[in-house]
Amino acid sequence: MTSTTTPTILKNTKKGYPLLLFSAKPYSAFNFQTCATFEMTGTYTWVGLIGFATDAENYIVARCSFTRVQIIKVQNGFMQILGEDYITENGGQITMMFSHKDGNFSVRLLIGGYYTDPILTYRWKESDGPLSSDPDLFHVGVYSCINPPHFRITSFDFENCDGIPYLPGTDTSTLSLFPNSGFVMIDDSKYYYQGRKPWLSELTQITNFPGPFQVKSTGAFTYTNPDSGIAFSGKAVEAAMFDWRNISADFNDLFFATDAQYAWTISTVDRKNFISPATWLRNRARFFCFNQKGVVSTTHRAWVTTGLTGIIPILTVGTINPQHDMGSLCFLDSGDEATIKMFRASSGDSDATIGDMLNMVTRMAGATPVFSGDRVISSHSLSKDRTTL
């Protein structure tokens, strides 16, 4: 039987991915009992205990939020919820116990100074596959994950972007949870946004965000299109979008956003581009953007998209004006935190008879030991006289 205690208070404020801390003692435990005390701040925080961990992408976790408890299998980074239930609002501080005994998992909470009966249990099934990705390594430890609303961006540079643009084609499940103004984090840099453009579900003129298109050129133009009769004027950027229609206003107030750290608000679009009335450029469209500036390249990719507006830098890391690449995550800065205040873990069986130890060893080979001649007697009275059993 081994155990460990962590006296140091540990705090996690990182967003978007789980933080796992493995125990040094016990280093590896098949049957285990772990417990920890956590403090949670914010509604997007999960805390918990892990077992059968080999690395950051393979483990079993029992985790709690303010209102839910789950047992989850994580294999190669993919999560599978094995069991889930609701719990009473815990007020932000929770002490939980996660136990495993020969395929049986259980979760308990400390309430009123005593651990409850299991509030969630799970019996491992053959269809669940192996308990661990490494048959000789079973780490235990603590878990925390802060996962506020977020989206991926096309790219962002405060000095050359009218806002933070959403990358079309990526996850949209949490976009509706962004308030009309607030703070966000990108690559550890913090920004305040004063507004947002409509999400796709709020738009009526288009059903998807088009792109990516190859960026072609920029310029300043004043003319009336000879086919549509629509007048255009101002600075514009051209991209290889072919949509031969006399429609100019359906992208108004959305972003022309690229993977090269520039994004400008669209005022109008000329879909029927031309050099002269007799020479049409059917492979491109002209996007008029009042704030267009700088040099573009045909190696750049562009999208018509939505995003956050009125950006004010609050805290930048590394440089005064950091550049954020395509695919970077923009997180709502909700102020969530997870604090680990106590952790204990024990491994091994409480019984230590020769029979128990032989049973544990043979069980690894799928065998069951039988001790011939053993008899179990439920009760027997002994006297001072010799008694034959």
SEDRENSE-590007 format. One record per residue (C-alpha): x, y negated, z; residue in three letters. Coordinates in Angstrom, 3 decimals. Last residue first. Layout:
BEGIN
c1 X&c2 Y&c3 Z&resn ala
...
END
This chain:
BEGIN
c1 -11.611&c2 30.128&c3 11.933&resn leu
c1 -10.602&c2 32.391&c3 14.815&resn thr
c1 -11.007&c2 30.874&c3 18.234&resn thr
c1 -8.719&c2 31.418&c3 21.208&resn arg
c1 -10.395&c2 30.342&c3 24.430&resn asp
c1 -10.129&c2 26.775&c3 25.596&resn lys
c1 -13.130&c2 25.976&c3 23.482&resn ser
c1 -13.673&c2 24.573&c3 20.006&resn leu
c1 -17.046&c2 23.936&c3 18.406&resn ser
c1 -17.284&c2 23.859&c3 14.645&resn his
c1 -18.907&c2 21.492&c3 12.186&resn ser
c1 -19.084&c2 20.962&c3 8.404&resn ser
c1 -16.436&c2 23.513&c3 7.646&resn ile
c1 -14.555&c2 22.959&c3 4.399&resn val
c1 -12.446&c2 25.903&c3 3.338&resn arg
c1 -9.111&c2 25.930&c3 1.590&resn asp
c1 -7.962&c2 29.359&c3 0.416&resn gly
c1 -7.157&c2 28.229&c3 -3.096&resn ser
c1 -6.118&c2 24.592&c3 -3.362&resn phe
c1 -7.574&c2 23.470&c3 -6.706&resn val
c1 -5.932&c2 20.561&c3 -8.500&resn pro
c1 -7.871&c2 18.845&c3 -11.296&resn thr
c1 -6.142&c2 18.174&c3 -14.594&resn ala
c1 -6.283&c2 15.260&c3 -17.055&resn gly
c1 -2.532&c2 14.765&c3 -16.979&resn ala
c1 -2.809&c2 11.567&c3 -14.923&resn met
c1 -5.268&c2 13.415&c3 -12.682&resn arg
c1 -2.467&c2 15.788&c3 -11.684&resn thr
c1 -0.528&c2 12.985&c3 -9.990&resn val
c1 -3.535&c2 11.452&c3 -8.205&resn met
c1 -4.737&c2 14.856&c3 -6.935&resn asn
c1 -1.270&c2 15.700&c3 -5.669&resn leu
c1 -1.260&c2 12.418&c3 -3.749&resn met
c1 -4.691&c2 13.044&c3 -2.261&resn asp
c1 -3.820&c2 16.602&c3 -1.221&resn gly
c1 -0.595&c2 15.500&c3 0.419&resn ile
c1 -2.578&c2 12.985&c3 2.468&resn thr
c1 -2.206&c2 9.263&c3 1.857&resn ala
c1 -5.700&c2 7.836&c3 2.119&resn asp
c1 -5.887&c2 4.037&c3 1.724&resn ser
c1 -5.211&c2 4.329&c3 -1.971&resn asp
c1 -2.758&c2 2.138&c3 -3.813&resn gly
c1 -2.696&c2 -1.565&c3 -4.659&resn ser
c1 -3.285&c2 -4.811&c3 -2.825&resn ser
c1 -3.717&c2 -8.387&c3 -3.978&resn ala
c1 -4.056&c2 -11.743&c3 -2.298&resn arg
c1 -4.525&c2 -15.220&c3 -3.738&resn phe
c1 -5.295&c2 -18.571&c3 -2.125&resn met
c1 -5.832&c2 -22.177&c3 -3.216&resn lys
c1 -6.098&c2 -21.888&c3 -6.988&resn ile
c1 -7.388&c2 -25.193&c3 -8.360&resn thr
c1 -9.358&c2 -25.486&c3 -11.601&resn ala
c1 -9.992&c2 -28.893&c3 -13.130&resn glu
c1 -12.587&c2 -30.440&c3 -15.435&resn asp
c1 -12.402&c2 -34.192&c3 -16.101&resn gly
c1 -14.714&c2 -33.930&c3 -19.103&resn ser
c1 -12.179&c2 -34.992&c3 -21.695&resn asp
c1 -14.049&c2 -33.784&c3 -24.787&resn leu
c1 -11.463&c2 -31.813&c3 -26.698&resn phe
c1 -10.086&c2 -32.533&c3 -30.187&resn cys
c1 -8.239&c2 -29.463&c3 -31.434&resn leu
c1 -5.500&c2 -29.767&c3 -34.044&resn ser
c1 -6.374&c2 -28.060&c3 -37.333&resn gly
c1 -4.720&c2 -30.642&c3 -39.553&resn met
c1 -1.880&c2 -32.418&c3 -37.798&resn asp
c1 -1.942&c2 -35.112&c3 -35.132&resn his
c1 0.339&c2 -38.097&c3 -35.552&resn gln
c1 1.473&c2 -39.823&c3 -32.377&resn pro
c1 1.478&c2 -43.629&c3 -32.173&resn asn
c1 3.611&c2 -44.737&c3 -29.228&resn ile
c1 5.571&c2 -41.498&c3 -29.377&resn thr
c1 5.952&c2 -38.386&c3 -27.213&resn gly
c1 2.608&c2 -38.426&c3 -25.407&resn val
c1 -0.103&c2 -41.038&c3 -25.806&resn thr
c1 -2.475&c2 -42.215&c3 -23.088&resn leu
c1 -5.485&c2 -44.492&c3 -23.579&resn ile
c1 -5.588&c2 -45.038&c3 -27.343&resn pro
c1 -8.847&c2 -46.744&c3 -28.475&resn ile
c1 -10.959&c2 -45.154&c3 -31.218&resn ile
c1 -14.132&c2 -46.871&c3 -32.425&resn gly
c1 -15.409&c2 -43.797&c3 -34.274&resn thr
c1 -15.790&c2 -40.024&c3 -33.829&resn leu
c1 -16.372&c2 -37.619&c3 -36.696&resn gly
c1 -18.107&c2 -36.866&c3 -39.997&resn thr
c1 -16.882&c2 -35.426&c3 -43.279&resn thr
c1 -16.134&c2 -35.858&c3 -46.961&resn val
c1 -12.944&c2 -33.863&c3 -47.406&resn trp
c1 -9.466&c2 -34.483&c3 -48.792&resn ala
c1 -6.312&c2 -32.480&c3 -49.479&resn arg
c1 -2.977&c2 -34.199&c3 -50.086&resn his
c1 -0.374&c2 -32.907&c3 -52.562&resn thr
c1 -1.633&c2 -35.390&c3 -55.174&resn thr
c1 -0.211&c2 -38.099&c3 -52.951&resn ser
c1 -1.492&c2 -41.231&c3 -51.262&resn val
c1 0.272&c2 -44.456&c3 -50.322&resn val
c1 -1.083&c2 -47.018&c3 -47.889&resn gly
c1 -4.440&c2 -48.662&c3 -47.473&resn lys
c1 -8.172&c2 -48.008&c3 -47.754&resn gln
c1 -10.127&c2 -49.990&c3 -45.167&resn asn
c1 -13.010&c2 -51.014&c3 -47.452&resn phe
c1 -13.434&c2 -47.463&c3 -48.805&resn cys
c1 -14.865&c2 -46.870&c3 -52.288&resn phe
c1 -14.639&c2 -43.191&c3 -53.247&resn phe
c1 -14.055&c2 -42.598&c3 -56.992&resn arg
c1 -14.881&c2 -39.179&c3 -58.364&resn ala
c1 -12.784&c2 -36.796&c3 -60.450&resn arg
c1 -12.748&c2 -34.107&c3 -63.107&resn asn
c1 -15.154&c2 -35.687&c3 -65.593&resn arg
c1 -12.901&c2 -38.608&c3 -66.355&resn leu
c1 -14.884&c2 -40.274&c3 -69.131&resn trp
c1 -13.291&c2 -41.990&c3 -72.121&resn thr
c1 -15.669&c2 -43.907&c3 -74.438&resn ala
c1 -16.890&c2 -46.464&c3 -71.922&resn pro
c1 -13.250&c2 -46.868&c3 -70.845&resn ser
c1 -11.149&c2 -45.168&c3 -68.193&resn ile
c1 -14.099&c2 -43.403&c3 -66.629&resn phe
c1 -15.490&c2 -41.983&c3 -63.376&resn asn
c1 -19.023&c2 -40.698&c3 -63.159&resn lys
c1 -19.304&c2 -39.849&c3 -59.435&resn arg
c1 -18.909&c2 -43.442&c3 -58.280&resn asp
c1 -19.136&c2 -43.310&c3 -54.491&resn val
c1 -20.166&c2 -45.936&c3 -51.909&resn thr
c1 -19.067&c2 -47.426&c3 -48.563&resn ser
c1 -16.931&c2 -44.508&c3 -47.383&resn ile
c1 -15.135&c2 -44.894&c3 -44.050&resn thr
c1 -11.435&c2 -44.108&c3 -44.245&resn trp
c1 -9.324&c2 -41.209&c3 -42.961&resn ala
c1 -5.542&c2 -41.036&c3 -43.073&resn tyr
c1 -3.185&c2 -38.620&c3 -41.314&resn gln
c1 -2.137&c2 -36.425&c3 -44.286&resn ala
c1 -4.735&c2 -33.616&c3 -44.077&resn asp
c1 -7.348&c2 -35.951&c3 -45.515&resn thr
c1 -10.570&c2 -37.735&c3 -44.581&resn ala
c1 -13.024&c2 -39.718&c3 -46.708&resn phe
c1 -15.260&c2 -40.333&c3 -43.733&resn phe
c1 -19.039&c2 -40.856&c3 -43.677&resn leu
c1 -20.676&c2 -44.303&c3 -43.674&resn asp
c1 -22.227&c2 -43.824&c3 -47.132&resn asn
c1 -21.895&c2 -40.301&c3 -48.518&resn phe
c1 -25.417&c2 -40.206&c3 -50.064&resn asp
c1 -25.082&c2 -43.724&c3 -51.523&resn ala
c1 -23.760&c2 -43.361&c3 -55.081&resn ser
c1 -25.949&c2 -40.917&c3 -56.980&resn ile
c1 -25.888&c2 -41.013&c3 -60.788&resn asn
c1 -24.784&c2 -37.394&c3 -61.067&resn arg
c1 -21.827&c2 -35.501&c3 -62.555&resn trp
c1 -20.452&c2 -33.869&c3 -59.413&resn asp
c1 -16.794&c2 -33.040&c3 -60.113&resn phe
c1 -14.589&c2 -33.864&c3 -57.130&resn met
c1 -10.888&c2 -34.249&c3 -57.889&resn ala
c1 -10.232&c2 -37.278&c3 -55.702&resn ala
c1 -9.973&c2 -41.030&c3 -56.299&resn glu
c1 -9.383&c2 -43.668&c3 -53.635&resn val
c1 -11.065&c2 -47.063&c3 -53.687&resn ala
c1 -10.608&c2 -50.740&c3 -52.889&resn lys
c1 -13.480&c2 -53.002&c3 -53.830&resn gly
c1 -16.347&c2 -53.394&c3 -56.294&resn ser
c1 -18.969&c2 -51.168&c3 -57.879&resn phe
c1 -22.107&c2 -52.030&c3 -59.853&resn ala
c1 -24.536&c2 -49.231&c3 -60.769&resn ile
c1 -25.759&c2 -49.167&c3 -64.405&resn gly
c1 -25.667&c2 -45.366&c3 -64.329&resn ser
c1 -24.042&c2 -44.819&c3 -67.710&resn asp
c1 -22.016&c2 -47.995&c3 -68.259&resn pro
c1 -20.796&c2 -48.099&c3 -64.630&resn asn
c1 -20.559&c2 -51.737&c3 -63.624&resn thr
c1 -17.105&c2 -53.007&c3 -62.750&resn tyr
c1 -14.766&c2 -54.301&c3 -60.029&resn thr
c1 -11.885&c2 -52.080&c3 -58.994&resn phe
c1 -8.947&c2 -51.943&c3 -56.570&resn ala
c1 -6.681&c2 -48.882&c3 -56.660&resn gly
c1 -5.910&c2 -45.430&c3 -55.341&resn thr
c1 -4.877&c2 -42.114&c3 -56.890&resn ser
c1 -5.534&c2 -38.371&c3 -57.172&resn lys
c1 -6.336&c2 -36.608&c3 -53.876&resn val
c1 -7.096&c2 -32.918&c3 -54.457&resn gln
c1 -10.444&c2 -31.921&c3 -53.041&resn phe
c1 -11.301&c2 -29.877&c3 -49.947&resn pro
c1 -14.142&c2 -30.418&c3 -49.959&resn gly
c1 -17.822&c2 -31.181&c3 -49.541&resn pro
c1 -19.567&c2 -31.533&c3 -46.142&resn phe
c1 -22.794&c2 -29.550&c3 -46.315&resn asn
c1 -26.549&c2 -30.081&c3 -46.585&resn thr
c1 -26.566&c2 -33.691&c3 -47.793&resn ile
c1 -29.160&c2 -36.496&c3 -47.804&resn gln
c1 -30.921&c2 -35.624&c3 -44.540&resn thr
c1 -28.096&c2 -35.850&c3 -42.008&resn leu
c1 -28.623&c2 -35.012&c3 -38.319&resn glu
c1 -27.645&c2 -31.348&c3 -38.650&resn ser
c1 -24.409&c2 -32.445&c3 -40.357&resn leu
c1 -23.364&c2 -34.522&c3 -37.353&resn trp
c1 -24.022&c2 -38.237&c3 -37.585&resn pro
c1 -21.054&c2 -40.566&c3 -37.024&resn lys
c1 -19.788&c2 -41.147&c3 -33.525&resn arg
c1 -19.357&c2 -44.040&c3 -31.147&resn gly
c1 -17.021&c2 -45.836&c3 -28.771&resn gln
c1 -14.228&c2 -43.282&c3 -28.631&resn tyr
c1 -11.579&c2 -43.366&c3 -25.903&resn tyr
c1 -8.338&c2 -41.543&c3 -26.562&resn tyr
c1 -5.979&c2 -39.285&c3 -24.606&resn lys
c1 -2.858&c2 -37.596&c3 -25.974&resn ser
c1 -2.113&c2 -34.072&c3 -24.668&resn asp
c1 -2.329&c2 -32.597&c3 -28.210&resn asp
c1 -5.731&c2 -34.251&c3 -28.776&resn ile
c1 -7.801&c2 -35.275&c3 -25.740&resn met
c1 -11.165&c2 -37.042&c3 -25.781&resn val
c1 -12.872&c2 -39.763&c3 -23.730&resn phe
c1 -16.444&c2 -40.985&c3 -24.051&resn gly
c1 -19.117&c2 -42.361&c3 -26.322&resn ser
c1 -22.289&c2 -41.058&c3 -27.997&resn asn
c1 -22.022&c2 -37.843&c3 -25.969&resn pro
c1 -20.401&c2 -34.723&c3 -27.443&resn phe
c1 -22.548&c2 -31.661&c3 -26.726&resn leu
c1 -23.928&c2 -31.555&c3 -30.304&resn ser
c1 -20.449&c2 -30.711&c3 -31.594&resn leu
c1 -20.254&c2 -27.547&c3 -29.461&resn thr
c1 -21.172&c2 -24.848&c3 -31.994&resn ser
c1 -19.562&c2 -26.564&c3 -35.007&resn thr
c1 -16.666&c2 -24.150&c3 -35.583&resn asp
c1 -14.600&c2 -24.809&c3 -38.711&resn thr
c1 -15.732&c2 -25.234&c3 -42.305&resn gly
c1 -15.346&c2 -28.984&c3 -42.353&resn pro
c1 -12.508&c2 -30.457&c3 -40.246&resn leu
c1 -14.047&c2 -33.225&c3 -38.093&resn tyr
c1 -12.548&c2 -36.684&c3 -38.471&resn pro
c1 -11.225&c2 -38.859&c3 -35.608&resn ile
c1 -11.907&c2 -42.458&c3 -36.602&resn gly
c1 -11.118&c2 -45.259&c3 -39.043&resn asp
c1 -7.692&c2 -43.704&c3 -39.575&resn cys
c1 -4.388&c2 -45.333&c3 -40.499&resn asn
c1 -3.087&c2 -46.815&c3 -37.239&resn glu
c1 -4.633&c2 -44.155&c3 -34.989&resn phe
c1 -3.181&c2 -41.258&c3 -36.968&resn asp
c1 -5.380&c2 -38.174&c3 -37.188&resn phe
c1 -5.632&c2 -34.911&c3 -39.098&resn ser
c1 -8.484&c2 -32.834&c3 -40.599&resn thr
c1 -9.702&c2 -32.243&c3 -37.049&resn ile
c1 -10.827&c2 -29.144&c3 -35.162&resn arg
c1 -13.742&c2 -29.429&c3 -32.748&resn phe
c1 -14.274&c2 -29.410&c3 -29.006&resn his
c1 -16.828&c2 -29.109&c3 -26.215&resn pro
c1 -15.149&c2 -28.180&c3 -22.890&resn pro
c1 -13.259&c2 -24.897&c3 -22.331&resn asn
c1 -11.363&c2 -24.877&c3 -19.056&resn ile
c1 -10.058&c2 -21.398&c3 -18.258&resn cys
c1 -8.645&c2 -19.972&c3 -15.059&resn ser
c1 -7.292&c2 -16.540&c3 -14.205&resn tyr
c1 -5.463&c2 -14.948&c3 -11.289&resn val
c1 -3.347&c2 -11.805&c3 -11.054&resn gly
c1 -3.071&c2 -8.075&c3 -11.624&resn val
c1 -0.640&c2 -6.347&c3 -13.981&resn his
c1 -1.207&c2 -2.749&c3 -15.101&resn phe
c1 1.803&c2 -1.485&c3 -17.055&resn leu
c1 2.549&c2 2.177&c3 -17.804&resn asp
c1 -0.262&c2 3.099&c3 -20.191&resn pro
c1 0.169&c2 -0.181&c3 -22.136&resn asp
c1 -2.937&c2 -1.432&c3 -23.988&resn ser
c1 -4.900&c2 -0.926&c3 -20.797&resn ser
c1 -8.243&c2 0.600&c3 -19.885&resn leu
c1 -8.238&c2 2.685&c3 -23.027&resn pro
c1 -11.385&c2 2.702&c3 -25.188&resn gly
c1 -14.748&c2 1.251&c3 -24.180&resn asp
c1 -16.497&c2 4.260&c3 -25.801&resn ser
c1 -15.156&c2 6.458&c3 -23.003&resn glu
c1 -17.060&c2 4.379&c3 -20.520&resn lys
c1 -15.839&c2 2.233&c3 -17.621&resn trp
c1 -18.425&c2 1.778&c3 -14.878&resn arg
c1 -19.296&c2 -1.855&c3 -14.253&resn tyr
c1 -20.435&c2 -3.717&c3 -11.181&resn thr
c1 -21.724&c2 -7.196&c3 -10.407&resn leu
c1 -22.929&c2 -8.700&c3 -7.125&resn ile
c1 -21.108&c2 -6.050&c3 -5.103&resn pro
c1 -22.212&c2 -6.240&c3 -1.461&resn asp
c1 -21.239&c2 -9.557&c3 0.007&resn thr
c1 -17.915&c2 -10.440&c3 1.553&resn tyr
c1 -18.249&c2 -12.057&c3 4.945&resn tyr
c1 -17.408&c2 -15.515&c3 6.307&resn gly
c1 -20.773&c2 -17.017&c3 5.443&resn gly
c1 -20.440&c2 -16.005&c3 1.789&resn ile
c1 -17.307&c2 -14.458&c3 0.274&resn leu
c1 -18.242&c2 -13.140&c3 -3.166&resn leu
c1 -17.932&c2 -9.589&c3 -4.499&resn arg
c1 -17.120&c2 -8.157&c3 -7.926&resn val
c1 -16.946&c2 -4.455&c3 -8.732&resn ser
c1 -15.191&c2 -2.197&c3 -11.231&resn phe
c1 -15.427&c2 1.600&c3 -11.286&resn asn
c1 -12.976&c2 3.460&c3 -13.523&resn gly
c1 -11.024&c2 5.223&c3 -10.781&resn asp
c1 -11.317&c2 2.416&c3 -8.224&resn lys
c1 -11.154&c2 -1.222&c3 -9.329&resn his
c1 -11.816&c2 -4.286&c3 -7.212&resn ser
c1 -12.335&c2 -8.002&c3 -7.787&resn phe
c1 -12.968&c2 -10.231&c3 -4.755&resn met
c1 -14.188&c2 -13.818&c3 -4.873&resn met
c1 -13.804&c2 -17.007&c3 -2.879&resn thr
c1 -15.623&c2 -19.962&c3 -4.414&resn ile
c1 -15.520&c2 -23.730&c3 -4.142&resn gln
c1 -17.351&c2 -25.910&c3 -6.678&resn gly
c1 -20.738&c2 -26.113&c3 -5.041&resn gly
c1 -21.494&c2 -22.406&c3 -5.446&resn asn
c1 -24.769&c2 -22.591&c3 -7.387&resn glu
c1 -26.357&c2 -19.186&c3 -6.780&resn thr
c1 -25.221&c2 -16.473&c3 -9.165&resn ile
c1 -26.335&c2 -15.324&c3 -12.596&resn tyr
c1 -25.289&c2 -12.005&c3 -14.111&resn asp
c1 -22.932&c2 -10.556&c3 -16.693&resn glu
c1 -21.369&c2 -7.225&c3 -17.607&resn gly
c1 -19.028&c2 -5.857&c3 -20.264&resn leu
c1 -18.508&c2 -9.125&c3 -22.145&resn ile
c1 -16.068&c2 -8.474&c3 -24.994&resn gln
c1 -13.373&c2 -11.062&c3 -25.666&resn met
c1 -10.873&c2 -10.929&c3 -28.523&resn phe
c1 -7.244&c2 -11.893&c3 -27.827&resn gly
c1 -5.774&c2 -8.529&c3 -28.795&resn asn
c1 -8.135&c2 -6.911&c3 -26.293&resn gln
c1 -9.924&c2 -8.918&c3 -23.623&resn val
c1 -12.495&c2 -6.971&c3 -21.592&resn lys
c1 -14.847&c2 -9.143&c3 -19.614&resn ile
c1 -16.668&c2 -8.859&c3 -16.284&resn ile
c1 -18.890&c2 -11.902&c3 -15.828&resn gln
c1 -20.328&c2 -14.127&c3 -13.093&resn val
c1 -22.542&c2 -17.148&c3 -13.699&resn arg
c1 -23.753&c2 -20.366&c3 -12.020&resn thr
c1 -20.792&c2 -22.589&c3 -11.145&resn phe
c1 -18.470&c2 -20.442&c3 -13.240&resn ser
c1 -17.138&c2 -17.037&c3 -12.265&resn cys
c1 -14.662&c2 -14.563&c3 -13.740&resn arg
c1 -13.851&c2 -10.872&c3 -13.525&resn ala
c1 -11.099&c2 -10.208&c3 -16.015&resn val
c1 -9.751&c2 -7.201&c3 -17.889&resn ile
c1 -6.495&c2 -7.664&c3 -19.792&resn tyr
c1 -4.837&c2 -7.849&c3 -23.219&resn asn
c1 -4.087&c2 -11.183&c3 -24.919&resn glu
c1 -1.944&c2 -12.928&c3 -22.289&resn ala
c1 0.131&c2 -9.803&c3 -21.678&resn asp
c1 -0.119&c2 -6.297&c3 -20.226&resn thr
c1 -3.053&c2 -6.908&c3 -17.927&resn ala
c1 -4.919&c2 -4.021&c3 -16.308&resn phe
c1 -6.444&c2 -6.458&c3 -13.806&resn gly
c1 -7.500&c2 -10.079&c3 -13.712&resn ile
c1 -9.173&c2 -12.382&c3 -11.207&resn leu
c1 -11.380&c2 -15.384&c3 -11.864&resn gly
c1 -12.033&c2 -19.020&c3 -12.568&resn val
c1 -14.185&c2 -20.619&c3 -15.271&resn trp
c1 -14.522&c2 -24.370&c3 -15.900&resn thr
c1 -16.841&c2 -26.178&c3 -18.335&resn tyr
c1 -19.175&c2 -27.785&c3 -15.784&resn thr
c1 -16.649&c2 -29.942&c3 -13.994&resn gly
c1 -14.410&c2 -29.476&c3 -10.959&resn thr
c1 -13.721&c2 -26.000&c3 -9.626&resn met
c1 -11.977&c2 -24.988&c3 -6.396&resn glu
c1 -10.727&c2 -21.437&c3 -6.131&resn phe
c1 -10.117&c2 -18.862&c3 -3.413&resn thr
c1 -8.669&c2 -15.507&c3 -4.400&resn ala
c1 -9.173&c2 -11.781&c3 -3.926&resn cys
c1 -7.651&c2 -8.644&c3 -5.399&resn thr
c1 -8.295&c2 -4.943&c3 -4.766&resn gln
c1 -6.482&c2 -2.426&c3 -6.919&resn phe
c1 -6.500&c2 1.037&c3 -8.446&resn asn
c1 -4.097&c2 1.075&c3 -11.357&resn phe
c1 -1.612&c2 -1.442&c3 -9.996&resn ala
c1 1.549&c2 -2.915&c3 -11.498&resn ser
c1 3.768&c2 -5.647&c3 -10.060&resn tyr
c1 2.062&c2 -5.506&c3 -6.693&resn pro
c1 3.700&c2 -7.780&c3 -5.791&resn lys
c1 4.870&c2 -10.110&c3 -8.587&resn ala
c1 1.302&c2 -11.117&c3 -9.402&resn ser
c1 0.538&c2 -12.379&c3 -12.879&resn phe
c1 -0.712&c2 -15.914&c3 -13.565&resn leu
c1 -3.056&c2 -16.322&c3 -16.533&resn leu
c1 -4.197&c2 -19.698&c3 -17.917&resn leu
c1 -6.975&c2 -19.293&c3 -20.468&resn pro
c1 -7.158&c2 -21.524&c3 -23.569&resn tyr
c1 -8.990&c2 -24.672&c3 -24.596&resn gly
c1 -8.047&c2 -27.291&c3 -22.079&resn lys
c1 -5.156&c2 -27.608&c3 -19.644&resn lys
c1 -6.061&c2 -29.051&c3 -16.234&resn thr
c1 -4.886&c2 -26.166&c3 -14.039&resn asn
c1 -3.913&c2 -26.665&c3 -10.391&resn lys
c1 -1.873&c2 -24.385&c3 -8.148&resn leu
c1 -1.864&c2 -24.581&c3 -4.348&resn ile
c1 1.118&c2 -22.716&c3 -2.909&resn thr
c1 0.508&c2 -20.105&c3 -0.208&resn pro
c1 0.321&c2 -17.133&c3 -2.608&resn thr
c1 -0.157&c2 -13.930&c3 -0.612&resn thr
c1 1.027&c2 -10.439&c3 -1.526&resn thr
c1 0.069&c2 -6.851&c3 -0.819&resn ser
c1 1.481&c2 -3.342&c3 -1.020&resn thr
c1 0.000&c2 0.000&c3 0.000&resn met
END
